[in-house]
């Protein structure tokens, strides 16, 4: 009898990429399996999931606007409707298990599955678990985590340290560095700084780059800068021979291969990729994320000598100084790269799929 799975997760690439990795892993294990996604209407997953070859149902769900709570009056009504819709999907599809990777739609999908007695798996990507996942974890069968000490948040007997599933191209050796620099239109002999602000972009990172550009070029860096879709018009104008600015980077493997150091936000998915590629990284956590996840994630690395952590409020004082130190000291760059690579868990997708198949057996 063929298996059926429902996967829910989205809102950002950090929730979608792990969900898709798990879907592909389950498909490899059960070629006849029916895999259906539940996502949040209007969010990124509604286009990304069908593009990857899977069906998806969108539910109308949104988070509370923390800055303007009065704008969130419709949230409870959307939640009730989302729960009803999830129940309908679960009754229709009769899944063997429901897997949640975080994001708005993940909550109602897992909650309804638990109420209906369907086995659930929570995939917690952050070092500091979110409130929704903590509540769902109490009744989940398995909790797959990316960081040690998750027992602080979840029942210890359910926790499995698997790591975060990442895109397949980062679990194999990266292409040649010199060739990758040439492919991106950069000088193959010059140290390259890769700047990442997430798919939409990061205002503070972009503004700091604008302020620091001439200093960084003076230090000797050449720059490959992903400014994000929201900031394309503002920053693509900074493109030159030494600076390449793009709204989005499609070929991340080449960008990572070309880099000698990386400036990045500290989303869980990105950090899992950085661990696998093993490059010196300067992390600037977003302070606007629920439960301040990114700061906890970045601290978990910086405390092990695996990355440099700069809070946003310290950017003006420290940004160019830290990058000057990394440019000058290749041994320090190598050491940071070696330390972050020690934290990699490259078999996450396979390990999670094995746990799911043991659960439904």
C-alpha positions in Angstrom: 0.0 0.0 0.0 1.5 3.3 -1.0 2.3 5.9 1.7 0.9 9.3 2.1 2.7 12.3 3.8 1.8 15.9 4.5 4.5 18.4 5.0 3.9 21.9 6.2 6.4 24.7 6.4 7.1 28.0 4.7 7.0 31.8 4.9 10.8 32.0 4.2 13.4 29.9 2.4 14.6 28.8 5.8 11.4 26.8 6.3 10.8 25.8 2.6 14.2 24.4 1.7 14.2 21.8 4.6 10.6 20.9 3.8 11.5 20.3 0.1 14.6 18.3 1.1 12.5 16.0 3.3 9.9 15.6 0.5 12.6 14.6 -2.0 14.1 12.2 0.6 10.8 10.5 1.3 10.1 10.3 -2.5 13.5 8.5 -2.9 12.5 6.1 -0.1 8.9 5.6 -1.2 8.7 6.3 -5.0 4.9 5.7 -5.0 4.2 8.0 -2.0 1.7 10.8 -2.2 3.3 13.9 -0.8 1.2 17.0 -0.3 2.1 20.4 1.2 0.1 22.8 3.4 1.3 26.4 3.1 0.3 29.9 3.9 -1.7 31.7 1.2 0.3 34.4 -0.6 3.7 33.2 0.8 6.8 32.0 -1.0 6.0 28.3 -0.7 2.9 28.7 -3.0 5.2 29.1 -6.0 8.4 27.3 -4.8 6.6 24.0 -3.9 4.8 23.5 -7.3 8.1 24.4 -9.1 9.7 21.5 -7.2 7.0 19.1 -8.4 4.7 18.8 -5.4 1.1 19.8 -4.8 0.2 22.4 -2.2 -2.9 23.8 -0.5 -2.7 27.3 0.8 -4.5 28.2 4.1 -5.2 31.8 5.1 -3.0 32.3 8.1 -0.8 35.1 9.4 1.2 36.1 12.4 0.5 38.9 14.8 1.9 42.2 13.8 4.1 43.0 16.8 4.6 46.7 15.9 0.9 47.4 15.2 -1.1 44.7 17.1 -4.5 46.4 16.3 -3.9 45.4 12.6 -4.1 41.8 13.8 -7.8 41.7 14.6 -8.5 39.1 11.9 -5.8 36.6 13.1 -8.1 34.5 15.4 -10.7 34.1 12.6 -8.0 33.1 10.1 -6.7 30.5 12.5 -10.1 28.9 13.1 -10.6 28.7 9.3 -7.1 27.3 8.8 -7.7 24.6 11.4 -11.0 23.6 9.7 -9.3 23.5 6.3 -6.4 21.4 7.7 -8.8 19.0 9.2 -10.6 18.7 5.8 -7.2 18.0 4.0 -6.1 15.4 6.6 -9.5 13.6 6.3 -9.2 13.5 2.6 -5.5 12.5 2.3 -5.3 10.2 5.3 -1.5 10.7 5.8 0.7 8.2 7.5 2.6 11.1 9.1 2.5 14.9 9.1 5.9 16.8 9.2 6.3 20.4 10.2 9.3 22.5 9.4 8.0 25.8 10.9 6.3 28.9 9.5 2.7 30.0 9.9 0.9 27.1 8.3 2.9 24.5 10.2 1.1 25.2 13.5 -2.5 24.5 12.5 -1.5 21.5 10.3 0.4 19.7 13.1 -2.2 20.7 15.8 -5.0 19.3 13.8 -3.1 16.1 13.0 -2.3 15.6 16.7 -6.0 16.0 17.6 -6.9 13.4 15.0 -4.3 10.9 16.3 -2.0 11.1 13.2 1.8 10.8 14.0 3.6 14.2 13.8 7.3 15.1 13.4 8.6 18.5 14.3 11.8 19.7 12.6 13.2 22.5 14.9 15.9 24.5 13.0 17.0 27.0 15.6 19.1 26.7 18.7 16.3 28.4 20.7 13.0 26.8 20.0 9.9 28.8 19.1 6.8 28.9 21.3 4.6 27.1 18.7 7.1 24.3 18.2 7.5 23.9 22.0 3.7 23.4 22.4 3.5 21.0 19.4 6.6 19.1 20.6 4.8 18.0 23.7 2.5 15.7 21.5 4.9 15.1 18.6 6.3 11.6 18.1 9.8 12.8 17.0 11.5 16.2 17.3 14.4 16.6 14.9 16.8 19.3 16.0 19.8 21.1 14.6 21.5 22.0 17.8 22.5 20.2 21.0 20.7 20.9 24.3 17.2 20.9 22.7 16.1 18.9 25.8 15.7 22.4 27.4 12.5 22.8 25.3 11.3 19.3 24.5 10.7 15.9 26.1 14.2 14.4 26.0 13.0 10.9 24.9 11.6 12.4 21.6 14.6 14.6 20.6 16.9 13.4 17.8 19.9 15.5 16.8 19.8 15.4 13.0 20.9 18.8 11.8 18.9 20.9 9.2 18.3 19.4 5.8 20.1 21.5 3.2 20.1 21.7 -0.6 21.9 18.7 -2.2 24.5 20.8 -3.9 26.1 21.7 -0.5 26.5 18.1 0.6 29.1 17.5 -2.1 32.5 19.2 -2.8 32.2 22.8 -4.1 33.5 23.7 -7.5 37.0 25.1 -7.9 37.5 28.5 -6.3 39.5 30.2 -9.1 37.1 29.0 -11.8 34.1 30.1 -9.7 35.5 33.6 -9.3 36.0 33.8 -13.1 32.5 32.6 -13.7 31.1 35.4 -11.5 33.2 38.0 -13.4 35.7 38.4 -10.5 39.5 38.4 -10.4 40.5 34.8 -9.7 43.5 35.8 -7.5 41.9 38.4 -5.3 40.1 37.6 -2.0 36.4 37.7 -2.3 33.8 38.8 0.2 30.4 37.3 -0.3 27.6 39.3 1.3 24.2 37.7 1.9 21.0 39.3 3.2 18.4 36.6 2.6 16.1 36.3 -0.3 14.2 39.6 0.4 17.3 41.5 1.6 18.4 43.0 4.9 18.3 46.8 5.3 20.9 47.1 8.0 23.4 44.9 6.1 22.8 46.8 2.8 23.2 50.2 4.5 26.4 49.1 6.3 27.8 47.8 3.0 27.0 51.1 1.3 28.8 53.0 4.1 31.8 50.7 4.1 32.2 50.0 0.4 35.2 52.2 -0.2 37.0 51.1 3.0 36.5 47.4 2.1 37.8 47.9 -1.5 40.7 49.8 0.1 41.4 46.8 2.3 41.8 44.7 -0.9 38.5 42.8 -1.0 36.4 42.3 -4.2 32.7 41.9 -3.4 29.8 39.7 -4.5 26.8 41.2 -2.8 23.2 39.8 -2.7 21.1 42.8 -1.8 17.7 41.1 -1.9 14.6 41.7 -4.0 13.3 44.6 -1.9 16.5 46.6 -2.4 17.3 45.9 -6.0 16.8 49.4 -7.4 18.7 51.0 -4.6 21.9 48.9 -4.7 22.4 47.3 -8.1 23.8 50.8 -9.2 26.9 50.0 -7.0 28.0 47.3 -9.5 31.5 47.8 -10.9 34.5 45.7 -11.9 35.3 45.0 -8.2 31.7 44.9 -6.9 28.9 42.6 -8.3 25.5 43.3 -6.9 22.5 41.0 -7.5 19.0 40.9 -6.1 19.1 37.1 -5.8 21.8 34.5 -6.3 20.5 31.4 -8.2 23.8 29.5 -8.2 24.7 29.5 -4.5 27.3 26.7 -4.9 29.4 28.9 -7.2 29.0 31.9 -5.0 30.1 30.0 -1.9 33.0 28.4 -3.8 34.3 31.8 -4.9 34.2 33.3 -1.5 37.1 33.7 1.0 34.9 35.2 3.7 31.1 35.6 4.1 28.9 38.3 5.7 25.5 36.9 6.4 22.3 37.0 8.5 22.0 34.0 10.9 18.9 32.2 9.8 19.0 28.5 10.6 19.1 27.2 7.0 21.9 29.6 6.0 24.0 28.6 9.0 23.6 24.9 8.2 24.9 25.6 4.7 27.8 27.7 6.1 28.8 24.7 8.4 28.9 22.4 5.3 31.0 24.7 3.1 33.4 25.6 5.9 34.3 29.3 5.2 35.1 32.2 7.6 31.8 34.0 8.4 30.8 37.3 9.9 27.2 36.9 11.3 24.8 39.8 11.7 21.6 38.4 13.3 18.3 40.1 12.4 16.9 41.5 15.6 13.4 41.5 14.1 12.8 37.7 14.3 10.5 36.0 16.8 12.2 34.9 20.0 15.4 36.5 18.7 16.3 33.2 17.0 19.1 34.5 14.9 21.1 35.9 17.8 20.9 32.5 19.6 21.9 30.7 16.4 24.9 33.0 15.8 26.0 32.8 19.5 26.0 29.0 19.3 28.6 29.2 16.6 30.6 32.2 17.9 31.1 30.6 21.3 32.8 27.7 19.6 35.2 29.9 17.6 33.3 29.0 14.5 32.1 32.5 13.4 32.4 36.2 14.2 29.1 37.7 15.7 28.3 41.4 15.3 25.0 42.6 16.7 23.4 45.3 14.5 23.9 48.0 17.1 27.7 47.4 16.9 28.0 47.5 13.1 29.4 51.0 12.8 32.2 50.4 15.4 33.2 46.8 14.4 32.2 45.9 10.8 35.2 47.2 8.8 37.7 46.4 11.7 36.6 42.7 11.8 36.8 42.4 8.0 40.2 44.1 7.9 41.4 41.5 10.4 40.0 38.7 8.3 41.6 40.1 5.1 45.0 40.4 6.8 45.0 37.1 8.7 44.5 34.1 6.4 45.3 31.7 9.3 42.3 33.1 11.3 40.1 32.7 8.2 41.2 29.1 7.9 40.7 28.4 11.6 37.1 29.8 11.5 36.4 27.7 8.4 37.7 24.6 10.1 35.8 25.2 13.3 32.5 25.8 11.6 32.9 22.7 9.4 33.3 20.6 12.6 29.6 21.5 13.4 28.2 20.2 10.0 25.7 17.4 10.0 25.6 16.5 6.3 23.2 13.5 6.5 20.3 15.4 8.0 17.8 14.7 5.2 18.6 11.0 5.2 18.5 10.7 9.0 15.1 12.5 9.2 13.6 10.3 6.5 14.9 7.1 8.3 13.3 8.3 11.5 10.0 8.9 9.7 10.0 5.5 8.1 10.8 3.8 11.5 7.9 5.8 13.0 5.3 4.7 10.4 6.6 1.1 10.3 
